[in-house]
Amino acid sequence: MRNLKPILILLVLFGTFHLFYDAIYENHLGERTNSDVFYPYLFARDFWVGGWTGVRGWNLPPCSYLFPEILIAVFTYPVLKSVYWFHFAFGFLSFVMPFYLAKALGFKEKKAYLFSLGILALAGVLPNSLGQFFLPAFHAMIFFFAAYTLYEINHWDSKNRIQSFRFLILISLVWISEYWYFVNVAPFLFVYTIIHLRKKSIYPIGLVFLGFGLGKVWQQGIRKLGIGILTAKELPTMERIQTAIDLVSNDPKLWISGVVRSVTEHSIFADWYYLYFVLCIFYVLFLFLRLELKKHFLDLVFLFLPFLSVIALFIFQIEPNFRYLLFLPFCMIFIIVRLVLMLPLVRRIATLVLFLGIVFFYNDKYPLLAKKVQEGETKRAHRMECLSKFDPNIPGAATYWPIKYSYAFSEKNWTLVPFTKEGVYYPWISNQTWDKGLGGKPFDEFSWGITDNKENLDLWKGTRLVEECAGWYFYRR
């Protein structure tokens, strides 16, 4: 019961501030049609409808999320078939992760609640960027893996074979489920392990590398089941790393300036990183004046993680996106809480003051959040109404985003075949069996379709716009 108490408190808090989450949900599933959100839900539905046969034909992304998200989705789907409640449960799962990571980093329980509440509040008013944290398959589980690893290292016993086996299995699943764990937080965990275990650290670090090999075995097993999964061989990852190494060797100044530009020229990140950099300076200055730099060395390593993530994005040539930088808001809350706790006059009431601040913030934003939720619901209903005017027995073509959205919210049995704006078949993160073997059919033979970009209609000869619905454009040929 003692272990359940934090979960119950977190559930009450999540339910109390639920409009923050609802605004995120309606933004990504209403306004923006971010259909990647539906991947775990539809995978689970296909499994329960058709068993292993039903999921053969799925193409999984490089971060497959097989563990724990897909596993959780499969087990929860029979109970939570509603699209909203299914994703609400995942939103709550993401909500508890900052709490447990903060506890693993040494914060007391009452302070740890502020991490979950703080990220939820920020995400509620910035759903396009930070709201991604509360969506399945958007890298929030890195927090779970980080908290778990810290727990294992803090309780490491080299003679405990059960612990070693458990750690090996989980790390092997991380290798095929969440590559960004090794970018976002693994550098800190590596340093943390060496400092805490010293010579004994060789064993768990060795298990991480052994887990990589075991992960390859899992990948082959998944492919034998008929489920496609992208690996480093299908991606230009190693080539880009080599390009970065060559550039650093030949012109390090040019490489560093490129990294800086990737942040400072980004319309959103420029402000975030400027504020984060200022907070870091204040924190280091406070530690220096208190002669505690050495004592809080691990804090400084942890706070460097958002900068490492930006460097990784630049190396891999991936556009900066908050789904890869979810540690940034966590680290900002980390600094704020640490700084407040350093002030003797407010230390005792700091938690209450910060909590009341979130309450007043929620109350102030309540009308805006309620309006956003209503707008999202209206857009979704409008899209489904427009879609229902087409005959589901006649297959249609669609760009990537609307397909999973339609499968999730419509009760009709659609056959929608994914194509790029160039008219190239594009079965990315979806089940190819949905296409009913029509993936090889030329794009211009589909008599109707959907696109989320009106400009595509200018590229597609012989098409005419018949209806515009909340950012979707329906055409006939």
C-alpha positions in Angstrom: 0.0 0.0 0.0 2.9 2.3 0.7 4.2 1.9 -2.8 0.7 2.6 -4.2 0.3 5.9 -2.4 2.4 8.0 -4.9 0.5 6.4 -7.8 -2.8 7.3 -6.3 -1.7 10.9 -5.5 -0.4 11.3 -9.1 -3.7 9.9 -10.4 -5.6 12.5 -8.4 -3.2 15.3 -9.6 -3.5 14.2 -13.3 -7.3 14.0 -13.0 -7.5 17.4 -11.3 -5.4 19.1 -14.0 -6.8 16.9 -16.8 -7.6 19.9 -19.2 -3.8 20.3 -19.7 -3.8 16.7 -21.1 -7.0 17.1 -23.0 -5.7 20.2 -24.8 -2.6 18.1 -25.8 -4.8 15.2 -27.0 -7.1 17.4 -29.1 -4.1 19.3 -30.5 -2.4 16.3 -31.9 -5.4 14.2 -32.7 -7.6 17.0 -33.8 -5.8 20.1 -35.1 -2.5 18.6 -36.3 -3.6 15.1 -37.3 -0.4 13.7 -35.8 -1.3 10.1 -36.7 2.0 8.6 -35.4 0.2 8.8 -32.0 -2.1 6.0 -33.1 0.6 3.5 -33.9 0.5 1.6 -30.6 -3.3 1.8 -30.4 -3.8 0.4 -33.9 -1.1 -2.2 -33.5 -2.9 -3.5 -30.3 -6.2 -3.5 -32.1 -4.8 -5.5 -35.0 -3.4 -8.0 -32.6 -6.7 -8.5 -30.7 -8.7 -8.7 -34.0 -6.4 -11.0 -35.9 -3.8 -12.4 -33.5 -0.2 -12.8 -34.8 -1.6 -12.9 -38.3 -3.2 -9.5 -37.7 0.1 -7.8 -36.9 2.1 -9.4 -39.7 2.7 -6.7 -42.2 3.4 -3.9 -39.7 6.4 -1.7 -40.5 7.9 -0.5 -37.2 10.1 2.7 -37.0 13.8 2.5 -35.9 12.6 3.1 -32.3 10.1 0.3 -32.3 8.7 1.0 -28.8 8.0 -2.7 -28.5 8.9 -2.4 -24.9 7.2 -1.2 -22.9 4.7 0.8 -24.9 3.5 -1.9 -27.5 3.5 -4.5 -24.7 1.4 -2.3 -22.5 -0.9 -1.4 -25.4 -1.6 -5.0 -26.2 -2.5 -5.8 -22.6 -4.6 -2.6 -22.0 -6.6 -2.5 -25.3 -9.3 -5.1 -24.2 -10.1 -2.8 -21.3 -9.5 0.6 -22.9 -10.8 0.3 -26.5 -11.9 3.9 -26.5 -9.4 6.0 -28.4 -9.5 8.7 -25.8 -9.2 6.6 -22.6 -6.5 4.5 -24.2 -4.4 7.6 -24.8 -5.4 9.1 -21.4 -3.9 6.0 -19.8 -0.7 6.5 -21.7 -0.7 10.2 -20.8 -0.9 9.2 -17.2 1.9 6.7 -17.6 4.1 9.5 -19.1 2.9 11.8 -16.2 4.4 9.5 -13.5 7.7 9.1 -15.2 9.2 12.5 -14.2 8.2 11.9 -10.6 10.1 8.6 -10.4 13.1 9.9 -12.3 13.3 12.9 -9.8 13.1 10.5 -6.9 15.9 8.3 -8.4 18.0 11.5 -8.7 17.6 12.1 -4.9 14.6 14.5 -4.7 12.2 14.0 -1.8 8.7 12.8 -2.7 6.9 16.1 -2.3 9.5 17.8 -4.5 9.3 15.1 -7.1 5.6 15.7 -7.7 6.5 19.2 -8.9 8.4 17.6 -11.8 5.4 15.8 -13.2 3.1 18.8 -12.6 5.5 21.3 -14.0 6.0 19.3 -17.3 2.2 18.8 -17.6 1.6 22.5 -17.1 4.2 23.5 -19.7 3.0 20.9 -22.2 -0.7 22.0 -21.8 0.1 25.5 -23.0 2.7 24.3 -25.5 1.0 21.2 -26.9 2.7 21.3 -30.3 6.1 20.9 -28.8 6.2 19.8 -25.2 2.8 18.1 -25.5 4.5 15.2 -27.4 5.8 14.0 -24.0 2.3 12.7 -23.2 1.8 10.7 -26.4 2.7 7.0 -26.9 5.7 6.4 -29.1 7.2 9.8 -28.6 10.2 8.9 -26.4 8.8 9.7 -22.9 9.7 6.1 -21.9 13.3 7.2 -21.8 12.4 8.6 -18.3 11.3 5.1 -17.3 14.5 3.5 -18.5 16.6 6.2 -16.8 14.8 5.8 -13.5 15.1 2.0 -13.7 18.8 2.1 -14.5 19.4 4.4 -11.6 17.5 2.1 -9.3 19.6 -0.9 -10.4 22.9 0.9 -10.1 22.0 2.2 -6.6 21.1 -1.4 -5.5 23.7 -3.2 -7.6 24.9 -6.6 -6.3 27.4 -8.4 -8.6 26.5 -11.7 -6.9 22.8 -11.3 -7.5 22.3 -13.3 -10.7 18.6 -12.5 -10.9 19.3 -8.8 -10.9 22.0 -9.2 -13.6 19.7 -11.3 -15.8 16.8 -8.8 -15.3 19.1 -5.9 -16.2 20.5 -7.7 -19.3 17.0 -8.5 -20.6 15.7 -5.0 -20.1 18.7 -3.3 -21.7 18.5 -5.7 -24.7 14.9 -4.6 -25.2 15.9 -1.0 -24.9 18.4 -1.5 -27.7 15.5 -2.4 -30.1 12.9 -0.1 -28.6 14.4 3.2 -27.7 17.7 4.2 -29.3 17.4 7.8 -28.0 18.0 6.4 -24.5 21.6 6.0 -25.4 21.8 9.6 -26.7 19.6 11.5 -24.2 20.6 10.0 -20.9 23.2 7.1 -21.2 26.2 9.5 -21.0 25.1 10.6 -17.6 24.3 7.1 -16.5 27.7 5.9 -17.6 29.4 8.6 -15.4 27.0 7.9 -12.6 27.8 4.1 -12.7 31.6 4.6 -12.7 31.4 7.1 -9.7 29.1 4.9 -7.7 30.4 1.4 -8.5 34.0 2.2 -9.4 35.8 -1.1 -10.4 32.4 -2.9 -10.1 31.0 -0.8 -12.9 32.7 -3.0 -15.5 30.1 -5.6 -15.0 26.9 -3.6 -15.6 28.6 -1.7 -18.4 29.6 -5.0 -20.0 26.0 -6.2 -19.8 24.9 -3.1 -21.7 27.1 -4.2 -24.6 26.1 -7.8 -24.3 22.5 -6.5 -24.4 23.2 -5.0 -27.8 24.0 -8.5 -29.2 20.9 -9.9 -27.6 18.8 -7.1 -29.0 19.9 -8.3 -32.5 18.5 -11.7 -31.7 15.1 -10.1 -30.7 15.1 -8.2 -34.0 15.6 -11.3 -36.1 12.8 -13.0 -34.1 10.4 -10.1 -34.8 11.2 -10.3 -38.5 10.5 -14.0 -38.5 7.0 -13.2 -37.2 6.5 -11.0 -40.3 6.9 -7.6 -38.6 9.3 -5.2 -40.3 11.6 -3.2 -38.2 14.2 -0.6 -39.4 17.7 -1.0 -38.2 21.0 1.0 -38.5 21.6 -0.9 -41.8 18.6 0.7 -43.4 19.5 4.2 -42.1 22.5 6.4 -43.0 23.5 6.7 -39.3 27.0 5.5 -39.6 27.7 7.5 -42.7 26.6 10.7 -40.9 28.7 9.9 -37.9 31.7 9.5 -40.1 30.9 12.8 -41.9 30.8 14.5 -38.5 34.1 13.0 -37.5 35.7 14.1 -40.7 34.4 17.6 -40.3 35.6 17.9 -36.7 39.0 16.7 -37.8 39.3 19.1 -40.7 37.5 22.2 -39.4 36.3 22.0 -35.7 35.3 25.7 -35.7 33.0 25.2 -38.6 31.5 22.1 -37.0 30.9 23.9 -33.7 29.4 27.0 -35.4 27.0 24.6 -37.2 25.8 23.1 -34.0 25.3 26.6 -32.5 23.4 27.7 -35.6 21.1 24.6 -35.4 19.9 26.0 -32.1 20.1 29.7 -32.3 18.4 29.9 -35.7 15.5 27.7 -34.6 12.5 29.8 -33.8 11.5 27.9 -30.7 14.8 26.5 -29.4 16.6 29.8 -29.4 14.5 31.1 -26.5 14.4 27.8 -24.6 18.2 27.3 -24.8 18.9 30.9 -23.9 16.8 30.6 -20.8 18.3 27.2 -20.0 21.8 28.5 -20.4 21.2 31.5 -18.1 19.7 29.1 -15.4 22.7 26.9 -15.7 25.1 29.8 -15.2 23.1 30.9 -12.1 23.2 27.4 -10.7 26.9 27.0 -11.2 27.5 30.4 -9.7 25.5 29.4 -6.6 27.4 26.2 -6.2 30.7 28.0 -6.6 29.8 30.6 -3.9 28.7 27.8 -1.6 31.9 25.8 -2.4 29.7 22.8 -3.5 30.8 22.3 -7.1 32.5 19.0 -6.4 29.6 17.8 -4.2 27.2 18.4 -7.1 29.4 17.3 -9.9 26.8 14.7 -11.1 24.2 17.4 -11.2 26.3 19.3 -13.7 26.8 16.2 -15.8 23.1 15.6 -15.8 22.4 19.2 -16.8 24.7 18.9 -19.8 22.5 16.3 -21.4 20.2 18.7 -23.4 23.4 20.1 -25.0 24.6 16.6 -25.9 21.2 15.8 -27.4 21.4 18.9 -29.7 24.9 17.8 -30.8 23.5 14.3 -31.6 20.7 15.8 -33.7 23.2 17.8 -35.6 25.4 14.8 -36.2 22.5 12.6 -37.4 21.1 15.5 -39.5 17.7 15.4 -37.8 15.6 18.5 -37.5 15.5 19.7 -33.9 12.2 18.6 -32.3 11.1 18.4 -28.7 10.4 14.7 -29.0 14.2 14.3 -28.9 14.8 16.9 -26.3 12.3 16.1 -23.5 15.0 16.3 -20.9 15.3 20.0 -21.6 12.1 21.1 -19.6 12.9 18.4 -17.0 16.4 19.9 -16.5 15.0 23.4 -16.3 12.6 22.3 -13.5 15.6 20.5 -11.9 17.6 23.8 -11.7 14.6 25.8 -10.5 13.9 23.4 -7.6 17.6 23.1 -6.7 17.9 26.9 -6.6 14.8 27.4 -4.5 16.0 24.8 -2.0 19.2 26.7 -1.6 17.3 29.7 -0.2 16.8 29.3 3.5 13.9 31.7 3.8 11.7 29.9 1.3 12.9 26.4 1.6 10.2 25.1 3.9 7.3 26.6 1.9 8.9 26.3 -1.5 6.9 23.1 -2.5 3.6 24.7 -1.4 4.3 28.0 -3.2 5.3 26.2 -6.5 2.2 24.0 -6.3 -0.1 27.0 -5.7 1.6 28.7 -8.6 0.6 25.8 -10.9 -3.0 25.9 -9.5 -3.4 29.6 -10.3 -1.8 29.1 -13.7 -4.3 26.3 -14.5 -7.2 28.4 -13.3 -6.0 31.3 -15.5 -5.6 29.1 -18.6 -8.8 27.1 -18.0 -11.1 29.0 -20.5 -8.4 28.8 -23.2 -7.8 25.1 -22.6 -11.5 24.4 -22.7 -11.8 26.3 -26.0 -8.9 24.3 -27.5 -10.5 21.0 -26.5 -13.9 22.0 -28.1 -12.2 23.1 -31.3 -10.3 19.8 -31.6 -13.5 17.8 -31.1 -15.3 19.8 -33.7 -12.5 19.4 -36.3 -12.4 15.6 -35.8 -16.2 15.3 -36.2 -16.0 17.4 -39.3 -13.3 15.3 -40.9 -15.2 12.1 -40.2 -18.4 13.6 -41.6 -16.5 14.5 -44.9 -14.9 11.1 -45.1 -18.3 9.3 -44.7 -19.4 10.8 -48.0 -17.1 8.5 -49.9 -17.8 4.8 -50.6 -15.6 2.7 -48.3 -15.9 -0.2 -50.8 -13.8 1.8 -53.3 -10.2 2.1 -52.3 -8.7 5.6 -52.0 -5.2 7.1 -51.9 -4.0 9.3 -49.0 -0.9 11.1 -47.8 0.7 9.7 -44.6 -1.1 11.5 -41.8 -4.8 10.9 -42.5 -4.7 7.1 -42.8 -4.1 6.0 -39.2 -6.4 8.8 -38.1 -9.2 7.5 -40.2 -8.7 3.9 -39.1 -8.8 5.0 -35.5 -11.9 7.2 -35.5 -14.1 5.8 -38.3 -16.3 2.8 -37.8 -16.2 1.9 -41.5 -13.7 -0.5 -43.1 -11.6 1.8 -45.2 -9.0 0.8 -47.7 -6.6 3.8 -47.9 -3.3 3.4 -49.6 -0.4 5.6 -48.5 1.5 7.8 -51.0 3.9 10.6 -50.9 3.3 13.9 -52.6 5.3 12.5 -55.5 2.9 9.6 -55.8 5.3 7.0 -54.4 3.9 4.2 -52.2 4.9 4.9 -48.6 3.9 2.3 -46.0 5.8 4.1 -43.1 4.8 2.9 -39.5 1.6 1.1 -40.6 0.2 -2.3 -41.5 0.6 -3.2 -45.1 -2.3 -5.6 -44.9 -4.5 -2.5 -44.6 -3.7 -1.8 -48.3 -5.2 -5.2 -49.3 -2.5 -5.8 -51.9 -3.0 -2.4 -53.6 0.4 -1.0 -52.7 1.6 -1.9 -56.2 -1.2 -0.1 -58.0 -0.2 3.1 -59.7 -1.2 6.2 -57.8 -3.1 7.8 -60.7 -5.5 4.8 -60.8 -7.2 5.7 -57.4 -10.4 7.6 -58.2 -10.4 9.5 -54.9 -8.1 10.4 -52.0 -7.1 12.6 -49.1 -4.2 15.0 -48.6 -3.3 17.2 -45.7 -1.4 19.6 -48.0 -3.5 21.5 -50.6 -0.3 22.2 -52.7 -0.2 18.5 -53.5 -3.3 18.8 -55.7 -1.3 21.1 -58.0 1.2 18.2 -58.6 -1.4 15.5 -59.1 -2.7 15.7 -62.7 -6.3 15.0 -63.3 -7.5 15.7 -59.7 -10.1 18.2 -58.5 -10.8 19.4 -55.0 -14.2 18.4 -53.9 -14.2 19.3 -50.2 -12.0 21.0 -47.6 -12.4 19.7 -44.0 -10.4 21.1 -41.2 -7.0 20.9 -42.9 -7.9 17.8 -45.0 -8.4 18.1 -48.7 -10.6 15.5 -50.5 -10.2 15.1 -54.2 -11.7 13.0 -57.0 -10.0 12.0 -60.2 
